Every structure is written in structure tokens, then in C-alpha cells.
Amino acid sequence: MDLPSLVVVLQAALNPNPAERKAAELSLNQFQYTPQHLVRLLQIIVDNNYDMALGECLKTIVHTDYPEQWPRLLDWVKHNLQGQQVYGALFVLRILARKYEFKSEDERTPVHHIVKETFPHLLNIFNRLVQIDKPALEVADLIKLICKIFWSSIYLEIPKLLLDPNVFDAWMMLFLNILERPVPLEGQPLDPELRKSWGWWKVKKWTVHILNRLYTRFGDLKLRNPENRVFAQIFQKNYAGKILECNINLLGVIRVGGYLPDRVTNLILQYLSSSISKNSMYTLLQPQLDVILFEIVFPLMCFNDNDQKLWEEDPHEYVRKGYDIIEDLYSPRTASMDFVSELVRKRGKENFQKFIQFIVDVFKRYDEAPVEYKPYRQKDGALLAVGALCDKLKQTEPYKSELEHMLMQHVFPEFRSPVGHLRAKAAWVAGQYAHINFSDQNNFRQALLSVVSGLCDPELPVRIDSVFALRSFVEACRDLNEIRPILPQLLDDIFKLMNEVENEDLVFTLETIVDKFGEEMAPYALGLCQNLAAAFWRCMNTSEANEEADDPGALASAGCLRAIRTILESVSRLPHLFVQIEPTLLPIMRRMLTTDGQEAFVEVLEIISYMTFFSPTISLEMWSLWPLMIEALTDWAIDFFPNILVPLDNYISRGTEHFLSCKEPDYQRSLWTMISSVMADKTLEDNDIGPAPKLIEVVFQNCRGQVDHWVEPYLRITLHRLRRTEKSRLKCLLVQVIANSVYYNAVLTLSILNKFCVTTDVFNLWFHLLQQVKKSGQRANFKRDHDKKVCCLGLTSLLALPEEQLAGEALGRVFKVTLDLLVAYKDQVTEAANEEDAEDDDMDGFQTDDDDDVNASDKEMGVDAEDEDEADNIRLQKLAAQAKDFRPHDDDDSSDDDISDDEELQSPIDETLDCHYQSLANSVAQHAEQRRAEFEKEKMEKASAAAAPS
């Protein structure tokens, strides 16, 4: 295929028409293995006549094959940098440099070689280009590529070549030349969008960008690395002040109505903000500070012609830009707010009062002017400043005491302004101050009602800013009766807005309302979920149409899921609602358990966790999600294993009968396949597989006596993993599998351990982990009360074995360890009960912290928590009674217990169970009696309450 034909096919492969794109891709697949195919691609790159969007294919090749499969590529680049194909060589070098832009230090070795081999040639080319008189636009394209190569090479660290002062100085002189040199007027497009992308403005932008990066990342004298500290000293001394001077001169263009691209303005203001805290730089900045602050920065904060045009022609885009964090990176207004905030924070003593007085003067001029001459745009900027400085004003007297008066006099009246952008700004500022202590609650009520009225404003941006402010007022509201009567209307207005705009802040406000009113949201729960589900599908459709990773649709869809989760939590005590809500949420859960849901996987798993935990029963439709979770976990979702653990736990513990009886699909088999695969995977670190042994625990505790055939397979993979486990945390979890197996069936477990010839080793490890302490004397392992309980249940199960299965010496050792553990467990439970912030055991199933992620096994075999604890305390009492029976023969009291009557068993116990352990046994017995009495009292109280007439 000749070059022109290949270019046509490549262009077609980028065609938005699916049919044409597919045909082109088929052609490329046919020709990719033909001789000289790669060479032809390079020829296209070095030929300036073709569209460089075709460089994507080369980018893919470089990222995949360099340097291992393409070691001569750098030689080709060096050769062409010195020849006629400079543009193509720079283009490829940019791809090479960008490959390593974000790499960690140990992966950046190739970039050092690239810099060493090419930067001397690059510097020569740069120098020649800068000296061209009346350069053409093509020169700007070449300089821009050099800037991008430099940027990628210094993004994370300064290459050693550039640490040579002479080399670095040569580069800096060229960048300063570009920074100082006026952008050519000839050829600038008139269209603003085309103008900011014009080649010479791009060169200016990249130059400012590079100098900012050098200054903020490498020019700080506080850097600890000695080599970098020397670099910072040189940069501060020789270049930082000169750059500041050039930047201030560039900003001066704005003051006289000249043009400066938004991104360049933003970057320059960032540089100025970074200079405020540095004494030497602030000294240079100070003489011109008033001009910068009042004649450049403040005007940038004011509503302008572009805002007005967008407000009128595309209010949806106005809203999007106002709430898009990516837009903040380019916004002069955001950079201006940051500059003012940094100035009053770091140099407030000489600037805060001065700036506030300026704002007060703006307010006064506005109030005194007749309606037709009021400076609406300046008032907008002043309100923005007041909102941006809210934290400082809330903390600083005398302003702190005057805030309520300021709001009443200068902010709240704008709720009735004839100008839409002032109504919007008033709502936003009111939200910033909703949490202050209003001396007159009527003022709070007035502001709240004004914000609520804004939800029905004819202008979309006002409605959006009002719902944003409403969130703060709901959070700050002390008397919910202020909101309760209008709650249905509020929800209706919010959902109308959600039908108009995909905005995450709308969902945040809805979440706040649901969280604040809790169970009172029950009458609205189904409608809320249905509306949120509809909004979710709209957002998903928008997200699919927009390929950008940070599109608002993707963000808002995740927000919808979080709001649904909040609603489910608020009605968790009303299980019948979950049955009504389930059909609405099932399609969402199915869709988001695929790779489509990777960005919101945690949120959807939380929803499934609530649905499987609080529903009266787990429906067959909900069971259909099990295979999807297992498939995701096996395929791509191993990082979400702790989150997937929770719903799988709920399925087994709350749907035990179906888990055991269903064979199509076979849930037991699919669980085994997944767990055994994870446990055997040598590529997974110890920290990655923690949920696997927890799931085995869930099976053993909830299916007692019904899964004998799984005991040996699960023990086998547990022991196999235990042999190569290094982390003590995972060792403990694996030992807890053995403890649960013993509790499940002690005879069966011991026979399997004996079959594997590991019994002694396993118990030695178990006891070692139990007795291991830190330097502080605290227990090193099995730190949670759940861990201790599991170990106790396993160990006490051994004590019930026939004497021939547990020798007297072993029995004594088990008994002592168990008593120590029971005392530690008792103390921990007592301490937790006394702590005010002890977490509710019923919600343990929703924690996923490494030390605290709890599964249904914490609920013990799927029964109620109270019944579990009572059963455990009965077992504990029996143990204590056994301890009392292990007494020396000269004790007056005798026992009828079979164990103590057996002299062969009694003899070693007599020798080892000293007064200390007798004391421990008595303490445990007393605690067990006390707990049993408490349970009986609670049961009687509940029975009385249930029998009482309503």
C-alpha cells in the first residue's frame, strides 16, 4: 500500500461513522504484517503534509515496544534532529518523553538516556528557531514541540544533564526570551476559540507552564534533597524574580483591555500566588500589589461579557462550567479567588483590611447608585470575594461579629434582584454562611425561604445555585420544622432540576436531606429511588455519548448511586420497603456489576449489601447477581474483594438454605472455584486475599453440619497458603479458618489434620500467634473481639473431645490458652460496652477496613446477635464449670464431672492448673453468670413491652 492510500485508510479509521471506521480497521488488520508497513508509518510522521492525528498509531507502538523491541528508534530520532526531517523527529521524541512523564523513579531510567542523547541537539534547534527574524507559524509548531518534550522530561524530576548550571542557564535564557517577546499580531484569528489555540499563544502557554512547574516543584528552598536544594537556591537567585517581572508585565495587558488567553492568565496568577509566601518574591511583588489586586485580579472576579453571552445563549453550559473542577484549571476567575485567599492568609496583616474596605466601598457605590446605573457586575465580583473569603471572615474580628448584618444588608436583598446573576450569587454566598450563629433566627428562616424560592427561579443557573445553597441550610438547620412542611415540594423541585441538568451537587443536596430526615423519608423512599434511577440512566446515556473520562454524566451517575445508598440506609428499619424498591434497582445493579460499572463499583456493591442485609428475604432475582460478582472478581475486580465480601457474606448467612440446596447454579461450587483460585494465585499479595478465608469462615459458621464434604478441600487450600504466608494478619485469618473448622466439627477436623500430618505444627503456630505480644505488652494478633471469640469457640470445641483424641498434656495446654483468651475477650467486650462511640454490632457487616471488616460470621451462624451471645456465654459457663472441676484431690469439694473423675486425665491438669488459672476460671464464670442474667432481664423486658397494649 502506497503512502497516500495508507493515509486515507488511517483517516477512515478515525471516522465517527461506525461502518467506515470498521472497514478501515479491517484494511489495517490485513496490511499490518506486510513488509515495510512500520517504515511507511514513520514516513507519514516525518512528512509535514499529513495530519498528525495519525500519530496515535505510533504512540501505541512506542508505548508497547520501546525500548525492548525497538532499540534503534532513538538513533533514528538523533539522525533526523540533525537532518531535514526535524518535525518528524521532534514528534517522535515527544511521544518517547511522554511515555515516561508519570513513571516512578525506578521506571524512569530510559528517560535519562533519552535526555542525555537528544537534549544537546534540541538546545541547538531551539536556539536557531528563537533567533529567526519574523518567524512563520511553522516555527511556533516546532518550538511548541520542544516545550512539550522539555515539560515531560522535567515533570517529576530534573534530569541530571539539566543540573549542570551552564546547560540549565542556556535553556532558561531561551524560555525567558519567549516569555518576554510579544506574540506577533499578524495572523491572529479573530474568533476567541481559534485565537487561544493559535500556535504562538500555545508557545506562550507552554513556556509559562514550564516555568511554573520549575518554580513550584523544584524552586522551593525547603526541599530536603541536597541536590535539589542547591537547584532551588540557584533558581530563586537567578530566575524567579525575572520570571515574576515578565509575568506581571503580561498581566498588565488585561488592565488596558488587551488579549491574554484564559489558561495563560490562570498560570500567571498561580505563579504570583506561589510567590506570596516567599519573602524575597513578595518584596518584588509588593510595590505593584495594589494595581494587581484592584485593577487586574478584582475585575477578573466580576461578571463579564463572556459570562453574559453564555448565560443568555447556553445556560446549561454556564452551569456546567461553573461546577466543573476541570474548568477551574483554566479559569482566570478561580485563579483570582485563589490569589486573594492566599494573600489574606499569608499576608493578611497588611492586606486583609485593605481588601475588605475595597469590597465595602463597592457595596456602598452599588447601594447609592440609581437603578439604571448600579454596577451590577462589580457587585457580583464583591459577593464572590465575600464568599471566597468566608473562612477567614468567620474567624476574624471585627468582621466575625458583623457577618449577620452584612448578609442582611448586602446579600439577602439580591434574592429579589432584577439581574439573574446577582440572584444566583446571593444564593451561593448565603450557602457559604448558612452555618454561622444567627442572633435572630428569623434571619436564618428568611434566607432559607429565599433559597427555597430560588429553586423555582425562571433562570436555570439561579435554580442550580439555590439547590447548592440549600444543602448548607439543611445541614445547618437546628429545627427541622422549618423544612418539614415544605419537604414534598423541595423534593419535587430537585427532581425537576435533575431532569434538566446532570449535576453532582444536586445529588449531594438530596443525600443531605435524606440523611437529615432519616426514617421520615420512608413515604418518599420508593419515589426517590425511582427518580434517582431515572436520573442514573440519563447520566449513563450521556456518559456513553461523551468519551471523556471526567464527563459530568459519569460523575452524576455515581452520585445517584450514593444517594440511593443513603436512602436505603435511612429506611433500614423498614424491611418491607426494600421489597418495593428492589425491582427499580435490579437493572442498575445488573448493569453496574459489569465492566461498565468500574467507576462506581464500590457504590453498587454497597447498594447490594443493603438489599441483601435488610430485605425480609433474599429473592431469587437478587440471587441472580451472585454469578456476576463472582465473574467480576475472577476477571478484573480483585481490588474490590473486601467490598464484594460483604454481599457474598449476606447471601450465605441470610440465604443459607438456598445457598445449600440450589444446584443450578451451584453456589457452593462457584464459591469454592473462586476462593481456591484466589488462595492459590502466587501473583496476589497477602493483603489481597484477606476476604477469602473470611468467606470460608462464613460457610463453616452458617452451614454447620451441612458441608462436611467441603471441610477437607477448604482446609487443604488454607494450609497450602499458610505455608507461604508472610504477613501475620493473613496468618491469623488462615488460622481462624482452622478454628472455625474445629468449631464446625472437631473430630472431622482433627482427622484431616492428622491425615495431612500437620496437627502439631498447626497448633504450635496457633498458640504462638495467641501468645505473641508487642513491646508494649499488648497482644500482637487476634486483636478484635470477633477474632478472640472465634479462637475461643474452636479451642473449647477441643475440650469436648473424647480423651483418646486429646491427651492430658495437650488438654491442659489448650485449657490454659483458652482461659487467657476468654479473659482478654471478656475485658475487651466490657471496655467496648463502656465506650460511648462503640459501633452497633448489627451494622458490622458494612465495614471494610482491613482490621475491622466484618462479615456475617460476626453475627454467628446467622442467628440474632443476642441469641449468639447467649449461646456463647452458655459455652463459656460450661468451660468455667469445667475449670472448677480441675482441682487437687485434697479439695473438700468433689465433682461428678466425668473428666475430673478420670484420674489419668486429672493428673496432668492438677499439675498445670495453678491458683492463677483457678482465679481466671472463677472470674470468667462470674462474668458469664452476669451476662446470662443481663440477657434474661432484657428478654423479660422485651416480652413485657410486646405484651403491653399499644
Secondary structure as GFF3:
##gff-version 3
##sequence-region A 1 950
A	DSSP	alpha_helix	3	12	.	.	.	ID=ss1
A	DSSP	alpha_helix	18	31	.	.	.	ID=ss2
A	DSSP	alpha_helix	37	46	.	.	.	ID=ss3
A	DSSP	three_ten_helix	52	55	.	.	.	ID=ss4
A	DSSP	alpha_helix	56	65	.	.	.	ID=ss5
A	DSSP	alpha_helix	73	81	.	.	.	ID=ss6
A	DSSP	alpha_helix	86	99	.	.	.	ID=ss7
A	DSSP	three_ten_helix	105	107	.	.	.	ID=ss8
A	DSSP	alpha_helix	109	130	.	.	.	ID=ss9
A	DSSP	alpha_helix	137	154	.	.	.	ID=ss10
A	DSSP	three_ten_helix	160	163	.	.	.	ID=ss11
A	DSSP	alpha_helix	165	180	.	.	.	ID=ss12
A	DSSP	alpha_helix	192	196	.	.	.	ID=ss13
A	DSSP	alpha_helix	199	213	.	.	.	ID=ss14
A	DSSP	pi_helix	214	218	.	.	.	ID=ss15
A	DSSP	alpha_helix	226	235	.	.	.	ID=ss16
A	DSSP	pi_helix	236	240	.	.	.	ID=ss17
A	DSSP	alpha_helix	241	255	.	.	.	ID=ss18
A	DSSP	alpha_helix	262	275	.	.	.	ID=ss19
A	DSSP	alpha_helix	279	285	.	.	.	ID=ss20
A	DSSP	three_ten_helix	286	288	.	.	.	ID=ss21
A	DSSP	alpha_helix	289	290	.	.	.	ID=ss22
A	DSSP	pi_helix	291	297	.	.	.	ID=ss23
A	DSSP	alpha_helix	298	301	.	.	.	ID=ss24
A	DSSP	alpha_helix	305	313	.	.	.	ID=ss25
A	DSSP	alpha_helix	315	322	.	.	.	ID=ss26
A	DSSP	alpha_helix	325	328	.	.	.	ID=ss27
A	DSSP	alpha_helix	332	346	.	.	.	ID=ss28
A	DSSP	alpha_helix	348	368	.	.	.	ID=ss29
A	DSSP	three_ten_helix	371	373	.	.	.	ID=ss30
A	DSSP	alpha_helix	376	388	.	.	.	ID=ss31
A	DSSP	alpha_helix	390	395	.	.	.	ID=ss32
A	DSSP	alpha_helix	399	406	.	.	.	ID=ss33
A	DSSP	pi_helix	407	411	.	.	.	ID=ss34
A	DSSP	three_ten_helix	412	416	.	.	.	ID=ss35
A	DSSP	alpha_helix	420	432	.	.	.	ID=ss36
A	DSSP	alpha_helix	441	454	.	.	.	ID=ss37
A	DSSP	alpha_helix	460	476	.	.	.	ID=ss38
A	DSSP	three_ten_helix	480	482	.	.	.	ID=ss39
A	DSSP	three_ten_helix	484	486	.	.	.	ID=ss40
A	DSSP	alpha_helix	487	500	.	.	.	ID=ss41
A	DSSP	alpha_helix	504	517	.	.	.	ID=ss42
A	DSSP	three_ten_helix	518	521	.	.	.	ID=ss43
A	DSSP	alpha_helix	522	545	.	.	.	ID=ss44
A	DSSP	alpha_helix	552	570	.	.	.	ID=ss45
A	DSSP	alpha_helix	575	592	.	.	.	ID=ss46
A	DSSP	three_ten_helix	595	600	.	.	.	ID=ss47
A	DSSP	alpha_helix	601	614	.	.	.	ID=ss48
A	DSSP	alpha_helix	620	623	.	.	.	ID=ss49
A	DSSP	alpha_helix	626	635	.	.	.	ID=ss50
A	DSSP	three_ten_helix	638	640	.	.	.	ID=ss51
A	DSSP	alpha_helix	641	654	.	.	.	ID=ss52
A	DSSP	alpha_helix	656	661	.	.	.	ID=ss53
A	DSSP	alpha_helix	667	680	.	.	.	ID=ss54
A	DSSP	three_ten_helix	686	688	.	.	.	ID=ss55
A	DSSP	alpha_helix	691	702	.	.	.	ID=ss56
A	DSSP	alpha_helix	708	723	.	.	.	ID=ss57
A	DSSP	alpha_helix	728	744	.	.	.	ID=ss58
A	DSSP	alpha_helix	746	755	.	.	.	ID=ss59
A	DSSP	alpha_helix	759	771	.	.	.	ID=ss60
A	DSSP	alpha_helix	785	799	.	.	.	ID=ss61
A	DSSP	three_ten_helix	803	805	.	.	.	ID=ss62
A	DSSP	alpha_helix	808	834	.	.	.	ID=ss63
A	DSSP	three_ten_helix	841	846	.	.	.	ID=ss64
A	DSSP	three_ten_helix	856	859	.	.	.	ID=ss65
A	DSSP	alpha_helix	865	885	.	.	.	ID=ss66
A	DSSP	alpha_helix	898	901	.	.	.	ID=ss67
A	DSSP	alpha_helix	903	912	.	.	.	ID=ss68
A	DSSP	alpha_helix	915	947	.	.	.	ID=ss69
###
